[in-house]
Amino acid sequence: KGIRIAKPDLTFSSFKNGKQKSEVGLSMGFANDKKINLSVCPLDSKEISTNWFDKNFPHSITENLPPPNVNTKKELNLSESIFTIALIIAVVYQASKNGKLNQDSKFEVPKAYEETIENLSYLSNYVIYSLNTLSLRGITQESHKEPVGIYGENLDVLIANLDKGERAKLLEYSYLIDWFDGFMTDEADLLKLKGYKLNRSKSKLYFTDKYLSKKNNIFSAENANEGILHVLFYLAVLISKRTPKFFAIDNIESCLNPHLCRHLMKEICVLAKDETIDKQLLITTHNPAILDGLNLFDDEIRLFEVKRLENGHTKTRRITIKPEVQNEMGGKYKLSELWTRGYLGAISQNF
């Protein structure tokens, strides 16, 4: 999934002159102002593959629940932990409605709690995409995830399986790459036999260049520049119905020029808010140009600063209002300029 895995005792706060934590605290808030606190603990804090449990809500509290459809877990491909979390959420939701939160109480959880399980598949399919150009070109295969790998593997397979509407949607963004005339997937891999690529890439994705003669304007993903592969991946993952509803992109600016970064972010925000696509994504960046594609006046588009404090603690702060700072000419700075000048935070202070 692209998530860095470590021993549980390395994930707990363990600062100098302080006692190490032994659990992860979670809290859930509900619309009726009820708040439920959970404490998640590992069975073995030194075992990297250990199971986790919630000490406030042991399994016994779920015994009063009606049995779920026997196929629910299998159909949704849920792990045991996700399945258990779904039961816990159903219980605490009912408890918050009743104003009760006693482990000895019996709750009548509606059969709709299976919808909770289904909603959790939204989380269980979460991945972090961290693109690798060799993977996008089909030269390396590492993550083996379907329908597309976390490093960009199987981009050709993802594109080949877009339906007619998705393909048309993707082609609407062809203007982002000035030379791009179209793409195709050579399912029989016949172009390889005609010398269009070496026998290194497994990708069957090909592009056409509008500036070249139609007799000689086809080239493979192995020969394509990095920018087209990255842009095509991000757009295809957003548009496809086969990709996760909730995912992350690490360092989205990689291989893209600043102007393209800004415009791509604007389009990604539009796509994510499209009700027919219904995707949510988290993006990390170290490139100021990415910020200029964000509309912070839209509450569904949010910007966060993540930093370490002097005592080593990690602090997350939402940046909600653009500071009213004027430049030397009397105009307003762009968001990217505010960041690089230190008005937004999230810059190194140690040099």
SVG drawing of the C-alpha trace seen along z (x, -y; Angstrom):
<svg xmlns="http://www.w3.org/2000/svg" viewBox="-32 -49 54 66">
<polyline fill="none" stroke="black" stroke-width="0.4" points="0.0,0.0 3.0,-2.3 2.8,-2.7 6.1,-2.5 5.7,0.4 7.7,0.4 7.6,2.2 4.8,0.9 7.2,-0.3 8.8,-2.6 5.4,-4.1 4.6,-5.3 5.8,-8.6 9.2,-8.0 10.8,-11.4 13.6,-12.2 12.7,-12.6 9.3,-11.1 7.6,-7.7 7.0,-5.9 3.4,-5.5 1.9,-2.0 -1.1,-2.7 -2.5,-4.8 -5.4,-7.1 -8.3,-7.6 -11.4,-9.6 -14.6,-9.7 -17.0,-12.7 -20.7,-12.5 -23.1,-15.1 -24.9,-15.0 -21.7,-16.1 -21.0,-12.7 -17.4,-11.7 -16.0,-8.2 -12.4,-7.6 -10.6,-4.4 -7.2,-3.1 -5.6,-0.7 -2.8,1.5 -0.6,4.2 -0.5,7.7 3.3,7.6 4.9,4.2 8.2,5.6 6.6,7.8 6.3,6.0 3.4,8.1 1.4,8.3 -2.3,7.9 -3.9,4.8 -6.9,4.6 -9.0,1.9 -8.8,2.2 -11.9,0.0 -14.1,2.1 -13.1,5.8 -14.7,8.4 -17.3,9.2 -19.1,6.0 -19.8,7.2 -21.4,10.5 -24.9,8.9 -24.7,7.8 -26.8,9.7 -24.6,11.9 -23.6,10.1 -24.3,11.6 -21.8,14.5 -20.7,13.2 -20.2,9.6 -16.6,10.1 -15.6,12.2 -17.2,10.0 -15.6,6.8 -12.2,8.6 -12.0,7.2 -9.3,8.2 -10.2,9.4 -9.1,6.1 -11.2,4.0 -14.2,6.3 -13.8,5.9 -13.5,2.1 -16.7,2.0 -18.5,3.8 -17.0,1.4 -18.0,-1.7 -21.6,-0.3 -21.7,0.3 -20.4,-3.1 -22.6,-4.8 -25.7,-3.2 -24.3,-4.0 -24.0,-7.7 -27.5,-7.7 -28.8,-6.2 -26.6,-8.3 -25.2,-5.1 -21.6,-3.9 -21.3,-1.0 -19.4,2.1 -22.0,4.2 -24.9,2.6 -26.7,4.4 -27.2,2.4 -29.7,3.0 -27.6,2.2 -29.6,1.9 -28.9,4.3 -27.6,1.2 -24.3,1.8 -23.3,3.8 -23.2,0.5 -20.6,-0.5 -18.5,2.5 -19.0,1.5 -17.9,-2.0 -14.8,-0.8 -13.7,0.9 -13.2,-2.8 -10.4,-2.8 -9.1,0.7 -8.4,0.0 -6.3,-3.1 -2.9,-3.3 -0.1,-5.8 1.1,-6.3 4.8,-7.2 5.7,-7.1 8.8,-5.7 9.6,-6.5 11.0,-3.0 7.8,-1.5 5.6,-3.8 7.6,-2.7 7.0,0.9 10.6,1.8 10.3,2.7 7.4,4.5 7.5,4.1 4.3,3.7 2.1,6.1 -1.1,4.3 -4.2,4.2 -5.4,2.5 -2.3,0.3 0.8,0.4 1.8,-2.1 4.9,-3.0 3.1,-3.3 3.2,0.3 0.5,1.4 -0.4,-2.1 -1.1,-0.5 -3.5,2.0 -5.4,-0.7 -5.8,-2.8 -6.8,0.2 -9.6,0.9 -11.1,-2.6 -14.7,-2.6 -15.7,-4.8 -16.8,-7.7 -13.6,-7.5 -11.4,-7.4 -13.1,-10.5 -12.7,-12.3 -9.0,-11.5 -8.6,-12.8 -10.1,-16.1 -6.8,-16.8 -4.6,-16.2 -3.9,-20.0 -1.7,-19.7 1.0,-18.1 1.5,-20.2 2.9,-17.4 0.3,-14.8 -1.9,-13.6 -3.3,-10.4 -2.5,-7.1 -3.2,-3.4 -2.6,0.0 -1.1,2.7 -2.7,5.7 -1.0,8.2 2.3,6.5 3.0,6.5 4.7,3.2 7.5,4.6 8.2,7.1 8.4,4.1 11.1,2.5 9.2,-0.2 10.8,0.8 13.5,3.0 12.5,6.2 12.9,4.5 9.5,2.9 6.3,4.9 4.2,1.9 2.0,2.0 1.2,-1.7 2.1,-3.9 1.7,-7.6 1.4,-9.6 3.1,-12.9 1.1,-15.6 4.2,-17.3 5.6,-14.2 4.7,-12.6 1.8,-10.2 4.0,-7.5 6.4,-7.8 4.8,-9.3 4.3,-6.4 6.5,-5.7 6.3,-3.5 6.0,-4.4 9.6,-3.2 10.6,-6.2 8.1,-8.7 9.2,-11.6 8.6,-11.5 6.0,-14.3 3.4,-12.6 3.6,-9.4 3.1,-11.1 0.3,-13.4 -1.5,-10.5 -1.2,-8.3 -2.7,-11.0 -5.6,-11.7 -6.3,-8.0 -6.3,-7.0 -8.7,-9.8 -11.1,-9.1 -11.1,-5.3 -13.9,-3.5 -11.5,-0.6 -9.1,-2.6 -9.5,-3.3 -12.0,-6.0 -9.5,-7.2 -5.7,-7.4 -2.6,-9.5 0.0,-10.8 3.5,-11.4 5.5,-14.3 3.1,-15.0 5.5,-17.6 8.1,-15.0 9.1,-15.4 6.7,-18.3 7.5,-21.9 6.1,-24.5 3.5,-25.9 2.2,-22.4 2.1,-21.7 -0.1,-24.7 -2.6,-23.9 -2.6,-20.1 -3.6,-20.8 -6.5,-23.0 -7.8,-20.1 -7.3,-17.5 -9.3,-19.6 -12.1,-19.8 -12.0,-16.1 -12.0,-15.2 -15.1,-17.3 -16.9,-15.8 -19.9,-13.7 -19.6,-11.2 -16.0,-10.5 -16.3,-10.8 -12.7,-10.5 -10.8,-11.9 -7.0,-12.2 -4.2,-13.4 -1.2,-15.0 2.3,-15.8 4.5,-18.3 7.7,-20.3 7.1,-22.5 5.5,-25.9 3.9,-25.9 1.5,-23.1 0.0,-25.6 -1.0,-28.0 -3.4,-25.4 -5.4,-25.4 -8.5,-27.4 -8.4,-27.8 -11.8,-29.5 -13.3,-26.1 -13.7,-24.2 -13.4,-20.9 -9.8,-21.8 -7.5,-22.0 -3.9,-22.8 -1.9,-21.5 1.5,-22.3 3.2,-19.4 6.3,-20.1 8.4,-19.0 8.4,-21.2 11.5,-22.0 10.7,-19.1 10.5,-16.7 6.7,-16.4 5.0,-16.4 2.4,-19.2 -0.2,-19.5 -1.8,-22.9 -4.5,-23.7 -3.8,-26.9 -7.2,-28.4 -6.8,-32.1 -4.3,-33.5 -2.3,-36.3 -2.9,-39.7 0.7,-40.6 1.6,-43.0 4.7,-42.7 7.1,-45.5 4.8,-46.6 1.8,-46.9 0.1,-43.7 -0.6,-40.5 1.8,-37.6 0.8,-34.2 0.4,-31.4 3.7,-29.9 5.5,-33.2 3.9,-33.4 5.3,-29.9 8.8,-30.5 9.0,-33.8 8.0,-32.1 4.5,-33.5 2.8,-30.1 5.3,-28.1 6.4,-24.6 10.0,-25.8 13.2,-24.8 14.4,-27.1 17.7,-25.3 19.9,-26.9"/>
</svg>
